[in-house]
Amino acid sequence: MSASNDRYETAVARYFEAWNAGGQDALAKAVAAAWAADGSYTDPLADVRGHEQIAALIAAAQEQFPGFAFRRLGAVDGHHDVVRFSWELVSEADGSAPVAGFDVITLDGEDRIRSVYGFLDRVPA
């Protein structure tokens, strides 16, 4: 893996740390570590900007799916300041994954997330 690919792997790892953070303080710290101050998150169900709104969105998803964790699927693919990867939301109890998707993120000069564009490939009925 080249040094340039390391920045993409690291950014995606921080992204999942935020989505899986437990507790309000840990979540706030993880979001601040992953996103630029004016960073954004957009998917079919949400369009938010800034650390507070992003943390609130993640907390709401965690409440909707208690006992679930976000996991990366497959490789991280990046070039310039753009990264793409797939993920699924996995039940820690039985391993089922009712939600899966594909995200494209852009990074700033400090390798923090400027924007996330999420696509949902599988959602519960």
C-alpha positions in Angstrom: 0.0 0.0 0.0 1.5 3.4 -1.0 1.8 6.3 1.4 -0.9 8.1 -0.6 -3.3 5.3 0.0 -2.6 5.4 3.8 -4.4 8.8 4.0 -7.5 7.3 2.5 -7.4 4.2 4.8 -6.9 6.5 7.8 -9.7 8.9 6.9 -12.1 6.0 6.4 -11.0 4.4 9.7 -11.8 7.7 11.5 -15.1 7.8 9.7 -16.1 4.4 11.1 -14.8 5.3 14.5 -17.3 8.2 14.5 -20.2 6.1 13.3 -19.5 3.5 16.0 -18.6 5.8 18.9 -20.3 5.1 22.2 -21.5 8.0 24.3 -22.0 11.7 23.5 -18.5 12.8 24.4 -16.7 10.0 22.5 -19.0 10.7 19.5 -18.3 14.5 19.6 -14.5 13.8 19.7 -14.7 11.2 16.9 -16.7 13.5 14.6 -14.2 16.4 15.3 -11.3 14.1 14.5 -12.9 12.8 11.3 -14.6 15.9 9.7 -13.4 19.4 8.9 -15.3 22.0 11.0 -17.6 22.9 8.1 -17.7 19.3 6.8 -21.0 17.8 5.5 -22.8 14.6 5.2 -25.5 13.9 2.5 -27.4 10.8 1.7 -31.0 10.1 0.5 -32.3 10.7 4.1 -30.1 13.5 5.4 -28.2 16.6 4.4 -26.3 18.1 7.4 -23.3 20.3 7.9 -20.9 20.9 10.8 -19.8 18.8 13.7 -23.0 19.2 15.9 -25.4 18.3 13.1 -23.2 15.3 12.0 -23.0 14.0 15.6 -26.8 14.4 16.0 -27.3 12.4 12.8 -25.0 9.6 13.9 -26.6 9.5 17.4 -30.1 9.2 15.7 -28.9 6.3 13.6 -27.4 4.6 16.7 -30.8 5.0 18.5 -32.6 3.5 15.5 -30.3 0.5 15.3 -29.2 -0.4 18.8 -26.7 -3.2 19.0 -25.5 -2.6 15.5 -22.1 -1.5 14.2 -21.0 0.0 10.8 -18.4 -2.2 9.1 -16.4 -1.5 5.9 -16.9 -3.9 3.0 -14.0 -4.5 0.7 -11.3 -2.1 -0.2 -10.9 1.6 0.1 -10.3 3.3 -3.3 -9.0 6.8 -3.5 -7.3 9.3 -5.8 -6.6 13.0 -5.4 -8.8 14.0 -2.5 -11.7 11.6 -3.2 -12.3 8.2 -1.6 -15.0 5.6 -2.2 -15.9 2.5 -0.1 -18.8 0.2 0.7 -20.2 -0.6 4.2 -22.9 -2.5 6.0 -24.7 -2.1 9.3 -24.2 -5.4 11.2 -26.1 -6.8 14.2 -23.7 -7.7 16.9 -26.2 -10.3 18.1 -26.7 -12.4 15.0 -24.5 -10.9 12.3 -27.4 -9.9 10.0 -26.8 -6.7 8.0 -30.2 -5.1 7.1 -28.5 -1.9 5.8 -25.7 -1.6 3.3 -24.4 1.3 1.2 -21.6 3.0 -0.7 -20.0 6.3 0.2 -17.9 8.8 -1.6 -15.9 11.3 0.6 -13.7 14.2 -0.2 -10.8 15.3 2.0 -9.3 18.6 2.9 -5.6 19.4 3.0 -5.4 18.0 6.6 -7.0 14.7 5.5 -10.2 15.5 7.3 -13.6 14.9 5.6 -14.9 17.9 3.7 -18.0 16.0 2.4 -19.7 12.6 2.4 -22.1 11.5 -0.3 -23.8 8.3 0.8 -25.9 5.9 -1.3 -28.1 3.2 0.2 -27.9 -0.1 -1.5 -30.0 -2.2 1.0 -32.5 -0.9 3.5 -35.1 -2.6 5.7 -38.6 -2.8 4.3 
